Amino acid sequence: MRDEPLDEADDEADEEPTRPRAAINPWPLLAVLVVAILSWFGYQAWHLQREHRSLVQIRASSEAPVDQARGQPSSCRSWPGAA
C-alpha cells in the first residue's frame, strides 16, 4: 500500500497531457453504405432484367415446336391399352 494520500496520486495522473479524441464523422461511412446499397440493387435489377429477357427468348423459341407437337396425333395413343 502506498503512503501517499489519494488526492496527491490523482494530481499526478492529471498532470499527464491527454489528447482530445476527434469526433467520428458518420457522413462518409453513410455515403459509402448508401452507394453500396444502391449499387447492389442496381446490379440485381439489371441481372433480373437480363434473366427475364433470356427466359422470354427461350419461351418464344419453344412455342413453335410445342404447337406443332399439339397438332400431331401422338404415337402413344395408338398403343394397345392406352386410354
C-alpha positions as CSV (number, residue, x, y, z in Angstrom):
1,M,0.0,0.0,0.0
2,R,1.3,3.5,-0.8
3,D,1.9,6.1,1.9
4,E,0.7,9.0,-0.3
5,P,-2.8,10.3,0.2
6,L,-5.2,9.6,-2.7
7,D,-5.5,13.3,-3.6
8,E,-1.8,13.6,-4.5
9,A,-2.0,10.5,-6.6
10,D,-4.9,11.9,-8.6
11,D,-3.0,15.2,-9.1
12,E,-0.1,13.3,-10.6
13,A,-2.3,11.4,-13.0
14,D,-4.0,14.7,-14.1
15,E,-0.6,16.3,-15.0
16,E,-0.1,14.0,-18.0
17,P,-1.2,15.7,-21.2
18,T,-4.2,14.0,-22.8
19,R,-5.1,14.5,-26.4
20,P,-8.8,15.1,-27.0
21,R,-10.4,12.4,-29.2
22,A,-11.6,13.6,-32.6
23,A,-15.2,13.0,-33.1
24,I,-16.0,10.4,-35.7
25,N,-17.8,11.9,-38.7
26,P,-20.5,9.4,-39.8
27,W,-21.3,11.0,-43.2
28,P,-18.5,9.4,-45.2
29,L,-19.4,6.0,-43.9
30,L,-23.1,6.6,-44.5
31,A,-22.3,7.8,-48.1
32,V,-20.3,4.6,-48.8
33,L,-23.1,2.5,-47.3
34,V,-25.7,4.2,-49.5
35,V,-23.6,3.9,-52.6
36,A,-23.0,0.2,-51.9
37,I,-26.7,-0.5,-51.3
38,L,-27.8,1.4,-54.5
39,S,-25.1,-0.4,-56.5
40,W,-26.4,-3.8,-55.2
41,F,-30.0,-3.0,-56.1
42,G,-28.9,-1.7,-59.5
43,Y,-27.0,-4.9,-60.2
44,Q,-29.9,-7.1,-59.0
45,A,-32.3,-5.2,-61.2
46,W,-30.0,-5.5,-64.2
47,H,-29.5,-9.2,-63.6
48,L,-33.2,-9.8,-63.2
49,Q,-34.0,-8.0,-66.5
50,R,-31.3,-9.9,-68.3
51,E,-32.7,-13.2,-67.0
52,H,-36.2,-12.2,-67.9
53,R,-35.1,-11.4,-71.5
54,S,-33.4,-14.8,-71.7
55,L,-36.5,-16.6,-70.5
56,V,-38.7,-14.8,-72.9
57,Q,-36.4,-15.8,-75.8
58,I,-36.4,-19.4,-74.6
59,R,-40.2,-19.4,-74.4
60,A,-40.6,-17.8,-77.9
61,S,-38.2,-20.3,-79.5
62,S,-40.0,-23.3,-77.9
63,E,-43.6,-22.2,-78.9
64,A,-43.4,-23.4,-82.4
65,P,-42.3,-27.0,-81.6
66,V,-44.8,-27.2,-78.8
67,D,-47.7,-26.0,-81.1
68,Q,-46.5,-28.4,-83.7
69,A,-46.5,-31.3,-81.2
70,R,-50.0,-30.4,-80.1
71,G,-51.3,-30.6,-83.6
72,Q,-49.9,-34.0,-84.4
73,P,-51.5,-37.1,-83.1
74,S,-49.3,-38.8,-80.5
75,S,-47.9,-42.2,-81.3
76,C,-48.6,-43.2,-77.7
77,R,-52.4,-43.0,-78.2
78,S,-52.2,-45.9,-80.7
79,W,-50.6,-48.3,-78.3
80,P,-52.8,-51.1,-77.1
81,G,-54.2,-50.3,-73.6
82,A,-53.8,-46.5,-73.9
83,A,-56.9,-44.7,-72.7
